[in-house]
Amino acid sequence: MIKSTVILSLAAVLLVVINAKTTGRHMEGIRTGLKQMIELIPMLFWAFVLAGMLEVVIPEGFVSKWLAREAGLKGILLGTIAGMLSAMGPYAFFPIVSSISASGAGLGTVVSLVVGWCLLGLSRLPYEAGLLGMKFSLTRMAVSLPICIIAGIAAHAVELLMI
């Protein structure tokens, strides 16, 4: 986390300096960024509260039976389906995924959850089908489903090799 913060900080400072020297609009960029941060703070706060509650509420037996490394394909399929059904943005999704991972979920389950969210998210289906057609949407989902499962199986295999 510290390494990421340092890298992001250096990149931000560099962009401010470059922008100040080239366009002079660096203060406008800083104000825009601060405005976005202020708008996101309440959502981030509640997302982390929800994630923390999930971490303490999810029973250990559920994790070991359905989500842990030992769950294998069952966990991968559950992760894929949960990702597909997760109708939320990244600010809410990733804290929840972090809590699920910290609760003992296997790497394959967590990877399939994230890939399922990215590729299969049902929340965008009405927009996609409306603009690109239902045939396109169903084809994309049919092609993406095996990718989620393969990604989960590959991550599961990596996890088994790391033991």
Secondary structure, DSSP 4 states (H G I P E B T S, - for coil): -HHHHHHHHHHHHHHHHHHHHHTS-HHHHHHHHHHHHHHHHHHHHHHHHHHHHHHHHS-HHHIIIIISGGGTHHHHHHHHHHHHH----HHHHHHHHHHHHHTT--HHHHHHHHHHHHHH-GGGHHHHHHHH-HHHHHHHHHHHHHHHHHHHHHHHHHHHHT-
